[in-house]
Amino acid sequence: MKAFILAGGKGTRLGEKTQLIPKPMIQIGGKPVLQHQVELFKSYGITSITMLVNHLSDTIIQHFGDGKGFGVSITYHNENEPLGTAGGLKDLEGNLGEDFFLLYGDVMINMDLNRLVLYHKEKGSECTIVVHPNDHPQDSDLVDIDDFGRVVAFHSKPHKEGAYYRNLVNAGLYIMNPSILRFIKRGKKADFGHDIFPSIYKKISMFGYNTAEYLKDMGTPTRLERVSNDFQSERIERSNYKYQRACIFLDRDGVLNEDIDLISHYEDLTLFDFVPAAIKRINQSEYLSVVVTNQSVIARNLCSIEELQVIHNKLEALLGEEGAYLNRIYYCPHHPDKGFPEENKLYKIDCECRKPKPGMLLDAAKEFNINLKESWLIGDSERDIKAGQAAGCTTIAVRSGRNNFTTKAKPDFWFEDLTEAVSFILDKPYEDLLTRVELKLKENERVPKIIAIGGRSRTGKSVISNFLALNLKSKGKNVLRVELDNWLLAESDRLNAKNVFDRFQLPLLAKDLIKIIDGKRVTAPGYSFNPLIEKESVAYDPTGCDVIIIDGVVALSMPEIRELSHLKIFVNIEPAFHKQRVFDYYRWRGKADNEIYNLYNSRLLDEYRLIDKDIDFGDIVVD
């Protein structure tokens, strides 16, 4: 297969940088962008390359010559006058006998070309366009594809006011059959994205290949700087599908937008105001951002596939206005329950994609070569958490949903909303703590190592506890995490409780903890904050444990446990922030502000002031 590179652009937006050299000869990492492209083609066995040149073409020809020095064969076609991305290719029609690559010369690229070729052949495509989302769709020409990848629309800028389009942008790389050239007039200036494709996509077999790999034009100073930084960090290399990547999977309703139950009209979708900034942070990291959402509105016949697509178009457009994007939205249109008169029977099936099954996550892993063990799922329901667990991801539950988290499936972490969750994943706030803990544990040879973590309620003890447990497990340690809340009395049994210690079954708790530390199995009574969920006892088996982490408000309050602990951690928190966390949490549980105010004030007296004294016992204080 041959490759053609359009390298005749002037690059006027780059100012003085392109006064003496053409835009494709701008250097990234010490070599021209054009050379990066040639080397990529060569690495995939594509060695016959033609460059369509015009502006300052001598610079290109002098650098590459006939291509032998780069292990390829290079020929040149010099346009007497600029003919756009399509016009000059018509002159080469007689040299084309098979499918070929066409690449814009100002695109920094690293992608698995073999996968692209396979997709092109499997689809029986006459023209395959590489597409991807970007952070400025509102001023980009957009492509729309259906669930099979077939191109169904082109939307040139400026876009129709009030319309919502999918965030898929023409990335500047194509595989074409020579028959495409019959639609180009010889000697006439034309652009594929603006003139040719919009007029022929209904006439031929044209498909879009949506990729999360690296294709960015460097045609402005800002974009050039970004591409240069990405090269220096090796992000460009790592984006190729030959390497696995990690992903942050996102539920939709209750995580990205207000959950009003069964959204079936685009007018009903309201994005949380904090979401675009959080998604943008994911985009700037090396994680993919992929939505996996159950949308039984299709099976319930509340809206059509086309109407659901408009809802998702609006979601992507709102994100795009703030410079954020999603790599993909997967949705399940099915629902297993049958027998309703208005249902769409075609979608009333027991499928493999509806959460809590992990089908959508597995499909994404296959499409994007995702390492699921290094990935995260952020959701607000039991089915989200179970789907993430089934796929092998670390799971986070957020409280921004509809106060209906009645699950028995326990996420790895709880956070208030997407902002907190993404910050935790990307900022890794407890890496230094992990190092300090590991050093402390090495000071004592006795096994199992006992870590006690105490502090006020709602300070983040469970987050730290789980963080340490997961990381120590990843390093081969057998870790048991003991949550002291499983010895809390039910709220109805606390009538005579004078303080925080009376709210725990303290004598039983101390006795059971000593047994666990001695290597004996214990069954805790269990506790449920949600009256809709009956509490269940919890079994703890310390057999073979290297580390036991004891996590709870009173973890440092019991002298017998302090004496047996190798490391004591007290979690401290700024009072105003703590108060806000308390209010956020109990609002999520459905309490009125006056109830929370009274609760907070009473806890100041009967819990916080008592527990705050435990800071003196901490070997490590986490602020």
N, C-alpha and C positions, 0 to 999 in steps of 0.2 A: 504494500500500500504506500502511495506517495503522500508527501506533505507539502502544502503550499502555505507560505507565511506572507501576510500583507504587511510590508515593511516600508511603505511609502509616505507615512504620515509626517507632518511638519512639527507637531507637538508645540503649537504656539502657546498653550496654557502653561508650559514649563519655562517660559520666558527665556532668559539668557542661556539656560542650560542646553537649549537646542538651536542656538544660533550657529554653531560650528559642526554639530553632529545631529543626525536624525534621531527622533525619539526612541526607536528600538535599540539604539546604541548607548543609551544612558546606562551607567554601570550600577549593578547591585552586587555587593559582596566582591568587588574587584573584577567583575566581568560584565559585558553587556547583557541586557535582558534577552536580546536575540540569541546570544550564545547559550544562555540557560535553556531556551526553547529547543535549539538544535541538539544539545546534549540530552534533553529529555526524550526527544524523538529517537535518537540513536540508542538510548538505553532500552527501548522497546523494539529495536530491530527495524526502525523506519529510517532508511539511509538515503533515500532519493528525495531531495528537498528543492523546491523552487521558491525563490524569494521575489515577490512583486515589489519593485523599488521605484523611487522617483526622487524625492527630496534628498539632496546630499548623498546620492546613492554610491558615489565613489568610496565613501568612508566604510560602507558595509562591504563592498566588493574587495577592498584592500584588506579588510580584517579576515574575511572568510575564504577568499579565493575560490578555488573549485571544491573546497570542503575536505580535501584529503587529510589536511592537518587535524581535522576534527573527527575523522573516521566515517565521513559521509560524502555523498556527491551533491554538490550545490550548483544549480543553474539560476539565472536571473532573467526576469522580464521587466524591462524598464518602460513604464508608462510615459508616453510623451506628454500627456496631461493627466492630472488626477481624475480617476474614474470611479472613486468610491470603493467600497469593499467588494462590490460585485462586478463592476464594469470591466476591470482589467482581466479578470479570470476568463471572460468570454474569448479573449484572444488566444488562450491556451487550450481551447476546446479539442483541437485535433490531437493533442498529446495525452488525452485522458481516455483510458479504456476500462478503468475499474474504479471502485469507490476510493475516495481520497480524503485526507484531513485538510481542513482550512482553519488557520489560526491567525488572530490579530497580533501584530508584532509588538504591541505595547502591553501585553498581558503577561504578568509574572505567573507562572503555572507550575504546579507539581501534582500530577494525578496519575492514577493507574490507567494507562491507555488500553491495556488488554481488556479490562472490565468494560470500558466504553465500547470497544470493538465488538465484544461478545453481546452486549445489549443491542447494539445496532443490528447485528445479524439475527439475533433471536426475534426481534420485532419485525424483521423483513422491511426495515426502514429505507426509504430513498434519501431521507435527509434527517440526521439526528443532531439536535441542537443541545449543547451543554447549557444547563440553566442552574441557577442557585438564587437563594434569597440574598438581599443586601441590606445595608443600613440606611439607604436613601431611596426607597421604591417610589416615592412621590415624584421624583424627577428622573425616573428611569423608564425605558421601554420595557413593558412587562409581557410575559408569555403565560398562557394558561394551558394546562394539560389535564387530561382526565385521569381516572384511577389506573388506567392501563398505560399511561405515559404519552398518549396521542395528543398532539397539539390541537387545541380546539379554539384558540383565540390569540390575537395579538392586540396589545393596547399601547399604542404609541403615546408618548407625552406630547403636549399636556393632556392629562386624563380628564375624563368627563366629570364635572363637578357633582358631588353627592354620590358618585358610584364607588364601589369597593372592589378592588381587584386583588388577586392572589399575588403575593410577593415572590415572584419568580422572574429573574432577570436574565436576558441573553448574555452569557459569559464570554462569548467571543471565540469559541471553538466548535467546529462542526465536523461531522463525517457526511460526505455527500456522494451521491451517485452522479456520474457525468450527465445524466438525463436532465438534471436540474438546470443546466446551462441553456436549455431551449427557452427558458423564460427570461433570459437576459438579452437585451438588444446590444449588438456590437457598437462600440464607440460611444455609448450613452452612459453618463454617470448614474450610478445606482448603488443603493445600500441594501445589503441583505436584510438587516433587521427592520428597516423602515419601509423599503419599497418592494422587495422581492417576496420575503416570507409572508407578509400579511395578504398578499394577493394569490399565493399558491397553496397555502396549507390545506385548503379544502380539496385541492385537485390531486394531491400526491399523498403518499404514506409518509407523514412527518411526525417524529417523536421527540420528546424532550427528555434529556438525561439529567436528573436532579442529583447533584453531588454536593457534599460538604468539604470536598478537597479544595486546594488552594488555586484560585484563579482571580487575580485582582489586576486591574489596569493601574498603571503608575503615571497616568497622564496629567496629574496636577501636583504641585509641590507637596500638598498634604498627603496625598496618596503615595507619592514616591517615598516620603519619610516613613510612612507606615509600613510599606513593603520592605524597605531597607531594615527597619527594626525587626520585622518578622524573619527576615533572612538571618540576621545576626543571632537571634534567639533560637534558630533552627526550627521555628514553628512551621515554616514552609515545607521543610522536609518531612516533619512528623505528620503533616496533614494528609499525606498520600495513603490510600486505602491499603497499601501493603503493610501498614502499621495499624495496630488496633488503637482505638481512641476510647476515652471515657465519655459518658453522657449524663446529663441531668434530665431525667424524665419528669414530666410535669402533668399532673391532672389539670383539667381545664376549670370547670365550675367550682368555685370556692377557693381556688388557688390563684387563678389569673383574673377571674371576673366574679362579680356578685352572683351567687347561686340562688336563683329565684325558682328553681325546679322546672325542668323540661323546657329550656329555651328553644323556641321554634320560630322566632322572628328576629331578624338582625337588630331591630330597634330595642329588643330586650337585653342585648348584651352590653353590660357596663363594666369596663375594665377598672380594677382597683388602681388608684392613682400611683401606688408604689411599684407597680409591676414593670413598666417599661425600664426603669433604672435597674431593677434586679435582673431582667433579661439581658440588658445591655452589658452588665457585668459578666454574665455567662458568655456572651459573644466575645468579649475581650479576653476571656480565659481560653483554655484549650479544651474545655468541655463543649460537647454538642448540646443544643437545647431542643428537646423533642417532646411534643405533647402526645399523650395517650389518653383518650377520653371515650367513655361509653356514651353513645348518643342514641338511646332507644326511641327518641322522637321519630326516627324513621320507621321503626317497627310498629310504633303506636299510630303511625299515619298522621302525625301532627305537622310534619313538613316533609318536603322531598329532599333527595340528595342535592339537587341544585340549590334549594333554599338553605340547606345546611352549609353548602360551600360559601354562600354569600355571608353567612354568619362568621365563618372562619376567615373569609376575605376581610371583613371588618376588623376582626381581631388582629390580623397581620397588618392592616393599614394603620390602625391606632398605634401599634408598636413601631411601625416604620416612621411615623411622624416624629417619634422620639429617638430615632436612630437605633432601634432594636429589631431583632428578627428571630424567627423560629426556623430551625433547620427542617422540620417536618411536623405535620399534624397527622397522627393516625387516629382514626375513629372507628368504633364498632357500632354498626347500625342495628344490631340484632337485639332480640329479647326472647328468652326461652318460654315465657308463659303465653299460652294460646287461649283462644276462645272468646275474644272480645269482638263485637260486631264491626267496630271501626278499624281494626288492626290491618296492617299490611302483611299478609300471610307469607309473602316472599322472604321477609326478614324475621319471622317468628320461628327461630331455630335455636338449638343449643350449640353455639359456635365455640371456636377455640380462641376467639379474640376478645370476648367480653370479659373485662375484669370481674372477679379476681383471677381469672386465668391469665397467663403471661403472654398470650399470643402476640399482642401488638409490640411488646418489648422485644420478643424474639424476632419478629419481622424487622424491626429497626436494627437489631444487632446484626442481622444478615445483610441488610442494605448498606449500612454504614460501617461495618466491621467494628462493632462496639465490644469492648471488654466489659461484660456485665458485672463482674466482680469488683471492678473499679468504678462502677457507676452508682448513681443515686436515684431514688424515686421520691418525689415530693407530692403528697396527696392529703386529702382531708377525710377519707372514709376507710372503712374496713377493707373494702374491695381493692382500694389503691394499695394499701399496705401489703395485703396478701399477694397481689400481683407482683409487687416489687420483690417480696421475699421469695416467691416461686421462681423468679428470674435470677435470683442471686445478688440483687442490689442491696445497698444500704438504704434504709427507709427513714423518711422524715414525715411526720404528721404536722400539719399547720392548723391553727385555730381560727383561720379566716373564713371557714365554711359556715354552714347553717346551724351550728350548735347541735349537730346530730351525730357526733362521733360516739357511737355506742358499741365500739368494737371490743372483742376479746383478743384480737390480734394486736400485739404490742409493737409499735414502731421502734426503731433504734433511737430516734430522737424526736422530741416535741419542740416546736417553735411557734411563735405567734403568727408569723406570716412569711411570705416568700422572701422578703428582704432579710429577715433574720436567718432563714434557712440557707440562702445563697451566701450570705456573709460568713456563716459558719463553715460552709464547704470550701470557699475560696480563701478566706483569711487564715484558716487553721490556727485559731487563737490559742490552742493549748499545746502546741508543739513543744514550746520551752518547758511547760509543766511536765510533759511526758519524759523529756530528757532528765529533769530533776528527779522525777519519781524513779526512773530506772537506776540512776546513780545511788539514790537512797536505799533502794532495795538490795543493791549489791553489798551494802555495808553489813548485812545480816545474812548468815548462811542458812538459817532455819527455814524449812519449807513446811506448810505453805506460808508465803508472805501475806501479812494481813494489812490492808489499807482501809482506814476508817475516814469517811468523808462526811463532815457535819456542817451546820449553819442553818440560818433561817429557812423556812419554807419559801419557795418561789425565788430562789437565788441561783438556780442552775446546777445544783449538786448532781442531779441525775444525768445531765448532759456531760459533765466532767467524768462521772463514773462510767458511763457508757463509752465515752471517748477513750478512756484509759483501757477499758476491757477490750474493745475492738482492736486497738493498736497492739496491745500486749498479745492478743490471740494471733494477730497477723505475724507476730515474731515467734510463733511456736509455743507460746505459753498456754497452759490449761487454766482458764480463768472462770471463777464463779462469782457472780454479782448478786449480792443479797440486799434487797430493798426493804428497808425497815417499815415502810408504809404498810406492808403486809401484816403488821402486828397492830395497826391502828384499830381503835374501836369504831364501829359504825356510828354515824352522827346521832342516831336515835338512842345509843347506849352511853352517851357522854353527859347525861343530865347532871351527874354529880361531879364532873371533872372540874377541878379548880385551876388547873394549868396544863401546859403542854405535856407534862409527864403523865398526868392522869388520862390523857387522851390515848396514850399507848398502853398496851398490856405489858407494862414495863417488867414485872417479875418474870413473866413467861418469856419475854423478849431476851432478857439477859441470860436466862437459863438456856434458851435455844441457841443463842449466838455462841456461847461457850461450847456447846455440843458440836456445832458446825466447825469451830476452830479446832476442836479435838478430832475432827475427821468423821463425825457421826452424821447420819442422815436425819433431817428434820423436816417436818411439814408445818408451815406457817398457816395461821387461820385465814389469811387473805383479806383483801379490802377492795371495795368498789366505791368510787366517788359518785357514780351515776346510779340513781335509784332504779333505772331501767335495766341495769345489768346486775344479776345476782352474783355476789362474791363467790370466788372459788379458792379453795386452799392451794397453797403453792409449795411444792416439794423442792428441797435443796439437798443436793448430794455433793459433798466436798471430796469424794474419793478421787485421788490422783491429781488434785488441784495444785498448781504452782502458786497461784495468787487468789486470794479471796478479797473482794472489794465490798465493804459494808457502807451502805449509802443511806443517809436519812437525817432528819432534824436532830435526833438525840444520839447520833453515832459517837460523839465525843463527850456525851453527858454521863456515861456510865463508867465509873472507875475501873471495874473489872475488865471492860472491853478496851479501855485505853491502855491498860497494862499489857494486854496481849497483842496490841497492834504494833507493827513495825514502822508504820508511817501514818501520821494523823494529818489530815488536810482540813482546814477550815475555809469555807467559801464566804467571803465578805462581799458587801454590796452597798453602794451609795444609797442612803435612805430614800431620796426622791425617786430614784430609778426603781428601787424595790417597791415602793408604794404604787408606781405605775404598773409594774408587773402584776401585783396583787389585784389591782382593779381590772386589768385586761383579762386575767385568768378567770375571775369570778363572773365577769360579764359574759364570758364565753360559756360559763356554766349556767347562765340564765338568771343570775341574781341582779336585783335592782341596785342602783348606786347607793341608796341610803342603807341598804343591808350590808353592802361591802364596806361602807364607811364605818358602820358600827363594828363589823367584824375586825377591820384593821385596827381600830382603836383598842378593842378588847385584846387583840393579839399583841399589841405593844406591851401590855401589862403582863399577860399570862404566858407569853411565849418568847417574843423577840428579846426582851431584856434578860430573860433567863438564858436563852441560847447564845446570845452575844458574848456571854462570859466565857464560853468554850474557846474563844479565839486564843486564849492564853495557853491552851493545850496543843495548838496546831504546830506541827513541825514545818508545815508550809501553809501560808495564808494566800489564797487566790482572791485578788480584788477584781 
